[in-house]
């Protein structure tokens, strides 16, 4: 590990569809890892790839290229498809307050690097070519399977997939695949026209941008085998050096205990969460609540999704934000002369929230204030939060600890009892919640768009409509539905209750 | 030209610095071209590249790679630098309402395609290799110079740059450059390690995504020679077919008659315009005004920048938006029952503008309305605008014509004199100003975007309460007021109408 530097590679999305809650869990988890290292003073280079070729519909080197298939469905060039879904991926990650990676390399943008690696593997006897296809020879490495703990015998006997006649061993995997003339994405290579296998892109790009041995490699647990196992084989076969110091795998999001995933047909896209437009959702959910909800479970644990769980997360989120806002406002008012502005972050604020701050701060200012109170035990708070994060980046524990320590402050603060070190306390909490967990950003959440009680007002409207229907006042009931539709809110009547979604 | 399809390639930015006003002029100009074709019903594929290698500080194949140089200054990997400035480029273009290209290919992501093209040029005798460098032989094409009108003799005698000893003719240009081991970006090639010349990337990517002959190729006038001249030579040398049907070159932005450019030291970045943080600026300027300002001159003309010119553009912009808003609101009010809302675009609206709309529409609603007035001459408006745009996409003329035709409507509309075809008129004007010129989007320009149509929903609630009161249904009226209070919304009853505020 280079002193003071952390190199992180995380497997990015295959850009053939909208990102869903499972993606959010993965990329929010690693976002917090990156943020925490930066908070500790490390220089981090965060590389997260975009897969736009080679990812087949079947993990075992069979099936169709996911990009090519979806391109046909949407009648787009594969690169138009990649552009579209890369845009939507980052748009949704931005909304979730996920930092952009420092380098976001595309698989199709690194064909020469992949070919070079395959050539080395061939020359070192770790790969073999048959009729334009190149396969990795897993028996050429003594420790293939070390990450997932699978043994080659198991792989052989347990393989569900019909083994390609060409492969010497069923666990061998494709490095390069021959393309017939109809294949929409193909490149020239020493083995004829073809395209790279899915695993080689990550090996080529990770080592190009982070060196032969990288500090941290992350990804979803479903990638541990075969994808990450193959990455190790490729890199260690090429460079004869350990590929990764620390592997981190986030667990999945489940729905009634079942994995949520696009191919399983039960995935809810992030856009659908933000608009509420999905049959499993009764209302829209804000990106802030989604982020908070996901960080409330540890990245290695599964997150079981339900709207009840989201409701509970939303309530917890609001409670926490209330305390954070209060702390910040009192600190500003107590330590600086009032100026209706928040130090160092003026441009990030909405006008309306400033107006609200002014009102709130004024109301505190008129109350009795006592900032000569006992100091808050800041060291214990810091140590505790660091301990949570040092325990495998346990954001869930950190959030719990934050609540536990800050909740008792609310009443005294409201009564004007202010700890003597309120400034320091506020600065630290701001830094931790804004820069590390990124669940709060100095009033951004109390901004117009987030703070308006839209859902509550909508529930009242739906209730009034329900009353009108009971009273057989069809005019009013229709008026409400029709007017909402004009506004861009669609009401859907179910058995006994109605839901709405934003169009 | 494929029936109903337009392929457009525009030279994109070299991502080693922040985009400035010159970039805005170029990409807004071509944005309007793309939008106008789509408005006319064409399917457009818009390709705009990202240059992240090969663009040297000196046009004549000398000097340092701009990316490598800036990477050293910022102490970033070239790909980190590319990521950073690509992000900032699109961020600023998004603000300017510039549509994303359908494909945004990177030069470093198309090394194999560039090498393949160079191999073809070598095999056809259009290029020669000397010691790891490959040059295009301009004398091998009979019509080199046809775009810029330069003759090879002139190029030879007029060349200011010391000619490389390797070049057979001073106008020959590099297709591939040998890299010594210190060069930070390099790839393996049939001619040894090196990197592509600047011109070859556009030829390789344009033809890959748009075919051998493309409909429109755009870029800044400064790229006409040598860049586009070289592109033609490369493509026609490779494919023996005409490369481009229509060339479009936008002119530059000047400051006191001098070209504005990064290398000239007088460039103002777009970010600086939006924040006002530049010594030549007295205040921030909104993206809407910048866009309007630039579209007020034809793309082939120079735009001379000054704050006086921006002030005048801002005033014109406001006048136009005022008429457009008015037209739209009256149309909505005249054709549907009043609802304080704008059809079909609720989510894009700002709260303040919505509040203002309500006030405005209320004031109109109280006035006399006469929608049986003479019809507005819509055909003349349409024909005139189409004529302007068909005249080499003359947005400046189109804006002038729009003013001329719409201005006389203001007074009558304010007096409640409404043309009988107000709905059609409003629909057309909305489409033209929002989808083609993209200078107005139903109130979006008046304020920050809202995610939820809170104000509209509240207006509906207040209206329902008003109805209940008229019907002496005091229970419902009180229920609404009390429930809102619980939610945090205070209703205040005034003379004849109610307002609300958030507590």
Boltz contact constraints between the chains, C-beta under 6 A:
constraints:
  - contact:
      token1: [A, 79]
      token2: [B, 103]
      max_distance: 6.0
  - contact:
      token1: [A, 80]
      token2: [B, 102]
      max_distance: 6.0
  - contact:
      token1: [A, 80]
      token2: [B, 103]
      max_distance: 6.0
  - contact:
      token1: [A, 83]
      token2: [B, 103]
      max_distance: 6.0
  - contact:
      token1: [A, 83]
      token2: [B, 104]
      max_distance: 6.0
  - contact:
      token1: [A, 102]
      token2: [B, 80]
      max_distance: 6.0
  - contact:
      token1: [A, 103]
      token2: [B, 79]
      max_distance: 6.0
  - contact:
      token1: [A, 103]
      token2: [B, 80]
      max_distance: 6.0
  - contact:
      token1: [A, 103]
      token2: [B, 83]
      max_distance: 6.0
  - contact:
      token1: [A, 104]
      token2: [B, 83]
      max_distance: 6.0
  - contact:
      token1: [A, 106]
      token2: [B, 109]
      max_distance: 6.0
  - contact:
      token1: [A, 109]
      token2: [B, 106]
      max_distance: 6.0
  - contact:
      token1: [A, 109]
      token2: [B, 109]
      max_distance: 6.0
  - contact:
      token1: [A, 111]
      token2: [B, 112]
      max_distance: 6.0
  - contact:
      token1: [A, 112]
      token2: [B, 111]
      max_distance: 6.0
  - contact:
      token1: [A, 112]
      token2: [B, 187]
      max_distance: 6.0
  - contact:
      token1: [A, 187]
      token2: [B, 112]
      max_distance: 6.0
  - contact:
      token1: [A, 449]
      token2: [B, 450]
      max_distance: 6.0
  - contact:
      token1: [A, 449]
      token2: [B, 451]
      max_distance: 6.0
  - contact:
      token1: [A, 452]
      token2: [B, 454]
      max_distance: 6.0
  - contact:
      token1: [A, 453]
      token2: [B, 487]
      max_distance: 6.0
  - contact:
      token1: [A, 453]
      token2: [B, 488]
      max_distance: 6.0
  - contact:
      token1: [A, 454]
      token2: [B, 452]
      max_distance: 6.0
  - contact:
      token1: [A, 454]
      token2: [B, 454]
      max_distance: 6.0
  - contact:
      token1: [A, 456]
      token2: [B, 487]
      max_distance: 6.0
  - contact:
      token1: [A, 457]
      token2: [B, 457]
      max_distance: 6.0
  - contact:
      token1: [A, 460]
      token2: [B, 483]
      max_distance: 6.0
  - contact:
      token1: [A, 483]
      token2: [B, 339]
      max_distance: 6.0
  - contact:
      token1: [A, 483]
      token2: [B, 460]
      max_distance: 6.0
  - contact:
      token1: [A, 486]
      token2: [B, 341]
      max_distance: 6.0
  - contact:
      token1: [A, 487]
      token2: [B, 341]
      max_distance: 6.0
  - contact:
      token1: [A, 487]
      token2: [B, 346]
      max_distance: 6.0
  - contact:
      token1: [A, 487]
      token2: [B, 453]
      max_distance: 6.0
  - contact:
      token1: [A, 487]
      token2: [B, 456]
      max_distance: 6.0
  - contact:
      token1: [A, 488]
      token2: [B, 346]
      max_distance: 6.0
  - contact:
      token1: [A, 488]
      token2: [B, 347]
      max_distance: 6.0
  - contact:
      token1: [A, 488]
      token2: [B, 453]
      max_distance: 6.0
